[in-house]
Amino acid sequence: MHDTQLKELAGRTVLVTGGAGLIGSRITGYLRQLGARPIALCTLDAYPRHTYRDLFGVDPSDPDVIVGNIQNPSLVKKVVAEADYVIHAAALADVAACTRKPMAAIHNNITGTQVLLDAVAACERIRRLVFVSSASVYGNGNPDDWARPCDEYRAVRALLESVYGRIPPQFHEYGPLRPMSLYGNTKAWGETQAALTLGAVGTSYTIVRYFSVYGDPQVIKENSHSWVVAWFATRAALGLPLHLNGGGHQIRDLVHVDDIAAATVRALVAPRAHNETLNIGTGTPTSIRKVAELVTARYPGTRLVETPRPPGDPLGGYAATHRMETVLGWRPTITVEEGVARYARWLGRTPAAIPEWLRSESEAASA
């Protein structure tokens, strides 16, 4: 997509639900650079308040930062009425948290999404809604998709098996959805419901399926196994061992948060993104063990410990990116090697990003 199309956003108001979080704050920052007015609707309860203020750069006193819940129909209707575009990124987005608290996941990811979709469907001003989904809708995919009877595919299959120990599936937007977690299931539901609700009234929408988002200023959450780059770097910085759940053989397509923000904003205005579903990934498979190796190169002496794979943690795969590149005229620019190095440098400059509960664990381990 020509960047001239981004000029359409100058002077426009964009509602970003979850706009104070890691991804939302990067999206709102990018929108401001383009001359848009982003309104962030967020509960501000996923992290301590100082994380939003000091790390994400969110000022709760800003009139365009609205502290509220998307399950509140009157509030949502009011803020939607001010917007030209909507990005729906608000969710209980942690796989482990959704598993522990299924009703909270349903309230946030299903009820909240329906409240927003109803408000958008009733507002003629909205030009497009971008619904943030996830690669978790694919689950483990279908490795048999690689079993094709020609020498070229046999060679690819053998190479992948030699590098990764198994054949990591490439996930295509038109492939079947096989969510393995409640979180993935809520995202699959949201995709279908967005198409049903907005398609019925002719409001344009785009589904973006994020693959594994990482990058500063991401900070870890207690009892979570998401965000492997942040987890590994933070533990390594404290001298703690890195836990390779399931031996670290899972495959992820790691996408830097800056690239995620750029793709999401482009999806708002790309003409060909109308009613489309797009993977947002790099098209490069990376094993969790490879991430550990990249991190330990920055923190020599870090130990690796193999641990059980948690429930709902898929073996994973990587994104087919042809549709994304064709529709958006864009592809990610930050490699995982560069992104891990950037995160380690940022963490070194930002000790406040290391939570006190993990520092306590480090001190107890060294006592």
N, C-alpha and C positions, 0 to 999 in steps of 0.2 A: 504494500500500500504506500502510495506517495505521502510523504509527511505533510503535504499541502492539505490533505484531508483532515489532519489533526487540527487545522485552523478552524474547523467547524466548531470546536469546543470553546474557542475564545468567547468570553462573555456568557457562556452557558452555565447553568446550575446543575451539578451532578450530585445526587444523593448516593453516598457510599455507606451502606449498612456494615457495621463492623469496622468503620473507618478509622478507629483509633488503634487498632491492632497492628501487628507487624506488617502484614500485607496491606491492610487498609491505609495505614499511615504513609506507606510508600506510594500508593495509588493517589492519595489526596495531594501529596507533595508534587507528583508529576503533573497532576491536573492544574495545580497552581502555576507551574512553569509554563503551561500552555495557555494561561490566561483565563481558565475556567474558575468557577466558584464551587468548590466541593463543600458539601454539608456532610459531616460525619455523625451518624447515629450509632451509639455504642453504649453498652452497659458499664464499661470501664471496671469490670470485676474479674477479668481473666488473669490479671497481674496486679501486683501492688501498684498504688497510684504513682509512686516515684518512677516506676518502669515506663509508664506512659509519658510522664513529663520529661525525665532525664535521658531516656534512651530512644523512645519513639518520637520525641519532639512534639507531643500533643499537649496543648494548653487547655485544660478543662474549662477555663473562664472565657475562651473564645466563643462568641455567639454562634459560630458555625460548627461548634462541637456540641452536640445535643446528647446529654446523658439520659438514656431511656431504653426501653425494651421493644423490640419489634413485635412482641405479642400484644402490644397496646394498640388497638385499632384506631382510636381517635388521634393518638400521637402520630402514628404511621400515616394516616390519611392527611394530616396537616403538613408533614414534611414532604410527602410525595407531591402534594399540590404545588410546592415551590420549585419542583425540579423539572428539568428537560430530559435528563437521562438518569438511570438508576443502575448502580452496581451492587448486587446483593452478595456480600461476603460474610455477613454475620452468621455465626454457627458455633455450636459446641464442636470444635474442630479437632479435638484430640481423641484418637481411637480408643485409648485406654479409659479416658474419662467417660466416653459414651458407653463403654462396656460396663463400667462400675455404676453409672447413673443413667439407666436407659430412659427413665421418664424425663429427666432433664434434657436428654438428647432429643426426645420426641417433642417436648415443648419448644425447644429452641429451633431445631432444624426442620420440623414439620409444621407445627402450629404457627410459629413465627413466619415461616416462608409463605404459608397460605394467607396470613394477614397481609403481608406485603403484596403478594400477587393480586389479591382482591383490590387493594388500594390502587395499584398500577393499572389494572384492567378498567377501573372506573375513572381514570384520569386521562382525558384526551390529550393533555399536554406532553405526555411522555413519548419520546421518540424511539427509545429502545431500552430494554432491561438486559443487563448481562448477569447471568446466574453463575455463581462460582461453584463448580462441582469439583470432582477429585478423581484421580486415577484409581482410587480405592473401589470404584464401581466395577472395575475389571476383575478384581480378585487376583487369582493366579493365571487367568486367561486359559488358553488351551494350547499347550505345547505341541499337540498333534498338528496344529496349523503349519508347523515347519516341515512336516513329513511329506514332502512332495517328490515325486519320482523323476528327478532329473539330476544330473551330475552337479550342476551349479548349487542346488539346494543341499545336496549331500555334503558338498565341500563347506558350505556355510555352517551347516549343522555340526560337522566335525570340528570346525574352528571354534565355534561357540562352546561346545562341550569341553574342549581342551583348555579354554581360558576360564570359563565360569563353573565347570563341573557339571553343568546341566544346560539345557537350551532355554535361555530367557525368552519368553514370548514378546513379540512386538504387538502393542495394543493399537488397534485401528478403531476409529470412531464408529464404524458400521458393524463392529463385532459384537458378540453377545455380552451382556453384563452379568457378572457373577460375584457380587459383593460378598465378602467373608466376614464383615463386621457390621454392627449396628450403624456406625458412622457411614460406611459405604452404602448401606441400604437407604439411609435417609437422603443421601445425595442422589441416588438413583431415582428415588421417589420425587425429589425436588425437580429433577430434569423433566420427568414425565408431566408433573403438575404444572410446571411453567409452560410447557408446550400446550397442554390442554386449556389452561386458564387464559393465557394471552393469545393463543391461536384462535380461540373462540371469538375474540373481539378485534382481531387484526392488529394487535400491538406487536411491534418487532421485538424479538428476543434473540440472544445468543447464549449458548451453553459453553463455558470454558472449563475443561477438565485439567486442573493443575496436577502435575506430577510432583515430585518431592521438593518442596520449597526449602531453601536454606539461605543463609547469608546474614551479615550484620544488618540491624541490631537484634537478631534473634536471641532470645534467652530461654533457658530450659525451665520446665515445670516439674515439680515433684510428682513422683509416681507415674511419669509419662515415659513412653519409649519412642516417641516421635522426635523428629528434628535431630538426626544422627550427627550431623556436622557440629552443631552447637553442643550436644552432649559430649561427644568425643573430645572436642577442643577444650571445653570447660573442665572436664575431669583431668585431662592431660596437664592442663595449666596448674592444677593443684597436686599433681603427682599421683593421682588415683589411677588404677587400672581401667582399661576400656573393656566393656562387656560386649562380647560378640554373641548376640542372641542367635541360637541355632548355628553357631559357628561362623556367622557373618557371610553366609552364602546367598542371602537375599539380594535381589537385584533392584536397584532404584535408578530412576532417571532424574538426576539432581538439577534443579532449575533455580538459578539465583533470583532472589526476591526482586532485584531491579529489573530483570528480564520479565518476571511475572507481571510487574506493574505496567511495563511498556506494552506487553501483549494485551492485557485486560483493557487498557485505555484504547488501544487500536480497535479492539472488538466493538467498542461503543459506536464507532463511526465508519468502519469499513463497509461499503455497500454490499459486498458479497457475504458478509457475516450475518445477514438477515436470516433469522430462524435456523442458523447453523449450529452444529456441535463441533467443537475444536479441542483437540489435545493441545496443551501448552507444556511442551517438553523440549529436550535437546535432541532426542533421537539417539542418544548414547547411553548404553547400559553400563552401570557402575555397581560393583558389588560392595556390600557393607565392609567387607574385609579391605577392599581397596581404599575406602574412605579412612579406615583405621590406619592404613599404611601412610596415606598422605598426611594425616594428623601427627603420627609418631615421628615422621621426618621433621616436623616443626618442634616436637618435644621429645628429643632423644632420651631413651631409657624408659619410656612408657611401656608398661606391661599390657599384654592382651590376655583376657580370660574368657573362655567359652562358657556360655550360659544357655539355659533353655529358651527356645523361641516362644514369646508370649502368645496367648490366644488371639486370633484375629489379625495376626501379623502376616501378611501374604509373602510368598516367595518373590512375587513381583515380576516386573518386566520393564519395558521401555516404550517410549512413545513413537508411533508413526507420525511424522511431522509434515508430510506432503500437503495435507489439507490446510494446516495452519499457515504454512509458507505461502500457499496459493491464495488463500482468502485474505490474509493480513498483509501479504507482500513483505514479510519480515521473518527473521529467525533470531534466536537467542545469541548473545555475543560473549557471554562469560563462561569459560570452561570451568570444570570442577576443580582442576588444579589451581587456577587463578582464584576461584571463589574461596577455597579452603585457606589459601595463603592470606587472602584479604581478611577472612574471619579471624584467623590467628593474630594478625597484626592489630585488628580492632580490639580483640579481647585483651591484648597486652596493654593497649592504651586506655581500656575502659574496665578497670577492676570492679566497678559497681555492677557490672553485668553478671558477676558470679554471685549467686544467691547465698545468703548466710547459712541456710540449712545444709548446703553442700560443703561449705567451708568447715562447718562443725563436723561433718562426716570425715573430712580430710584430717582435721586435727585429732579426732578420735582414733583414726587408723594409724597415725604416726606416733600416738602417745605410748 
